[in-house]
Amino acid sequence: MRILLAKHAGFCFGVQRAVKKALELAREGKQLVSLGDLIHNQRFVDYLREKGISSVERVEDVPKGACVLIRSHGVPPVLYQKLKDRGLQYVDLTCPFVARIHKKVSQEQRNYESILIVGKSEHPEVVGIKGWAGPGARVVGSVQEARELPALQSALVVAQTTITHALLEEVYAQIQKKAQKSVLFDSICETTLERQRETAQLAGISDAVVVIGDKKSSNTRKLFEIARKYCKNTFYVESAGEITLENFQNCDIISLVAGASVPDWIIEEVRTRMSELEKAQATEEVVAAQEAEVANQDVAAEQAEPAVEEVAVPQAQAEEDEDDFASQLEKTFVKVRRGQFVKGTIVQVTEDEICVNIGYKSDGLIKKEDLALSEDIPLTEAYHPGDEIEAEIITLNDGEGNVRLSRRKIESQLRWKELIENLDEDKFYDVTVTKVIKGGVLTKLEGYDAFIPASQLSLKYVEDLSIFVGQTLPVKIIDIDKRQKRFVLSNKAALQQQLEEHERAIFESFEKGSAVRGVVKRLTDFGAFVDVGGVDGLLHITDISWVRIKHPKDVLKEGQEIDVKILNVDPEKKKISLGYKQLQPKPWDLVPEKYHVGDIIEGKVVRIAPFGAFVELEPTVDGLIHISQVTNRRIEKVEDVLSLGQTVKAKILEVNAEKRRISLSMRALIETPRQDEEGEEKPAKHAKREREDSYTLPPVEEATTSLADLFKQAEEE
C-alpha cells in the first residue's frame, strides 16, 4: 500500500487568514462572536469555542460588548449597517478574493441589467455577493436554471469561488444565449482550481481516494464529486475514526485529499491512521510477498513496459550479453517524453537552428521559428555554444533521428510572468482593435489576447462597434485571466482618467476673481451651467443680473457665449462658482449718465411712506417724491393723491448716485394759481378747490426736513 497526500490540502489562504486573526484576538482576551461558523468544520468550530470564540446566526443574538467576526465568506452590506446600528465592534475577515467580487459587482451593477451569480443560492458566500450586487442580481445554480432565464439586455456573470470551472463554462454558455451582451468575471479561486485539478490527477492513478472534510463544506463536496468521477472507490470522511481496513483491501495506491476548511492536525490524524493500516496490511502480506518474490522477478522483467507517453532510454533489451558496450551506453541516457521540459547544453548555433545536448541518444534541435526571437536578431548573436538552455520536447523524432525542441511555451511563460509582475494598474497601454465579437472587441496586449467589453469602449454608448476596428486606443487593465492568459481592458477607464486629469489641470489653472469666456450649456430654475474650458461651472440665478429675475432664460439662452467671473474654485469637489452680473455695470453706476436735474420722468409708484412716495424709474433705481412735492396744496397723507401701482410724471430735483438718491417733484409740474391785475386770486371753479387753495404751501427750500434726511429715514425703514 502506498499513500499519496495532495500537495494542496488543508486551509486555503482565506480560511488560514481568518483563523490566524481570530486566534490572535482570542489571546488578547477579547469576547469574540462569529456571525455563523467561522469555517465549515464542526471539530474546528468546537476547538474555537474552547478558545472563547462562539458563533451566532443573527446580529440580534450578539451579546453587548462582544467583538463580531465576519468570516471569510463575507456578508451583504445590510449586515454591516445592522452592526453599526447596534454600536457593535467588528473585525472583517472576508477573504480578499471574495471581497474582490463584492467590489466588482458593486461598481458594475449600474452598467448591467442584471448581475448573475453562478453558485448555490443558500451558500453564505453567494448570499453576501448578492447583497452587494443590487436588486437586479440573480443566482444561477445549474445549466437548467440558466436555460430558464428570461431574455436580458446585458449581464455581468460572476461565480462562487468554490465551484468547478466546468460548471461555470457550461452555465455561461447558456447565459450567452439569453443575454444580448454578457461579460464573464472569472472569480473562481485559483487555489480552488489547483485543488480540483490535483484531485482529478490523483484520483486517476489511485485505487482509492479519501476525501477529508466537513459534510457541510461546499468546496470539499466538489472535491469528492471530482474524485468519484475518476475513482469509484472514493470515501468522504470527517475524521480518522471513519476509516477501516476493509475499505482498502487490494489497494496499492491510496490518495488523501482535504478541503479548504480542514486543519492540519485532522489531516495528520487521517494520515497516521492510514499508515497504521498500511503497516497492518504489510504484516499480513509479508510472507506471501517473500514466497512470490523470486517468481515475480522473471515475469516482471519480461512484461516491463515504459510508462504512458514516456520513452525509456535505453529500453530494456533482451540481450544475452549484458556487458555489451552499446547496451551499457544506452543505460546512461536520460528518459524523455513528449511535452517534457528539459535542460541541455548548446553545442552548435547556425543561422536557422540550435543544436542542444540533452543527455539523450539523439541531440535536440530548436528551429528559429520555435524561439520567439525577433526577426532582426541573428541566432548567432543571441545564443552561444556552451550556454545552458531549457526547452520543451515537441517530438522524439523529427524524421531525421533528432529530437525537436521548442522555446515558445517557456518564453511565453517567462514573458507572462514578467508581464504580470511588472504590470501597473494605473498605466495606459496602447492597443489596436482587430475584431468585433459579441459583447465587445478583441485586441492584443503585449502579444496576449485581450477583450474590451462594449461598455468599456467609450464614455458614451456606441451602437456600431465596427468603428473601433483598426483604431489604436489607450486602455487600462481591469481584469486578468491567468489561467487562459487573457486580459480584460477598458478604454473607458483610460478616458475617464484622462478626463479627470484634464479637469484637475483646468481647475488648478483658474484664479479666483479672474474673468473667462464660456458657453451656456444648460438652464435650470436655480441657474445656468456654463462650460469654461472643458468643465462646467454653476452660474447661480442671483449672480446673473443686478435685477431680480424669475428664470435664467430671461437673460440667457443655451449656446450663448458670455464672459463670466470666477467667484470660487474648489478643485477637490470639482466645483466652480461663476458670476455674470459682476462683469456688468450696476444700475446706479449709470444713473449720472441717464438722469439729470430738470428731466421729466415717468414711473410707477412702488412704495408709499408717511413722508412721501417712491417711484421706480427702472429696476433697482427708485426716486422719492416728498409729501410736500406731491401737489401744490397741503395734504395730510400721500394716499390722498397717490396709490400703489399708479403711473406718474415728475421732475428731477436732485441726483446723488453716490448715496443712491434721486429727488422728484410732481408739484413742480403743476401750474401755480394765476392772479388778476390787482393781485387777487381768481375765484375757484369749485368750492372744494377754494378750500384747499386757502392753505399756503411753504416753498421747497423752506422745508424743515431735508430730502437727504428723508432718504436716510427711508433706508432705515
Buried (B, 14 or more C-beta within 10 A) or exposed (E): BEBBBBEBBBBBBBBBBBBEBBBEBBEEEBBBBBBBBBBBBBBBBEBBEEEBBBBBEEBEEBEEEBBBBBBBBBBBEEBBEBBEEEEBEBBBBBBEBBBBBBEBBBEBBEBBBBBBBBBBBEBBBBBBBBBBBBEBBBBBBBBEBBEEBEEBEBBBBBBBBBBBBEBBEBBBEBBBEBBBBBBBBBBBBEBBBBBBEBBBEBBEEBBBBBBBBBEBBBBBBBBBBBBBEBBEBBBBBBBBEBBEBEBBEEBEBBBBBBBBBBBEEBBEBBBEBBEEBBEEBEEEEEEEEEEEEEEEEEEEEEEEEEEEEEBBBBEEEEEEEEEEEEBEEBEEBEBBBBEBEBEBBBEEBEEEBBBBEBBBBBBBBBBBEBBBBEEEEEBEEBBEEEEEBBBBBBEBEBEEEBBBBBBBBBBBEEBBEEBEEEBEEEEBBEBEBBEBEEBBBBBEBEEBBBBBBBBBBBEEEEEEBEEBBEEEBBBBBBBBBEEEBBBBBBBBBBBEBEEEEEBBEBBEEBEEEEEBEBBBBEBEEEBBBBBBBEBBBBBBBEBBBBEEBEBBEEBBEEEBEBEBBBBBBEBEEBBBBBBBBBEBEBBBEEBEEBBEEEEEBEBBBEBBBEBBBBBBBBEBBBBBBBBBBBBBBBBEEBEEBBEEEBEBEBBBBBBBBEEBBBBBBBBBEEEEEEEEEEEEEEEBEEEEEEEBBEEEBEEBEEBEEEBEEBBEBBEEE
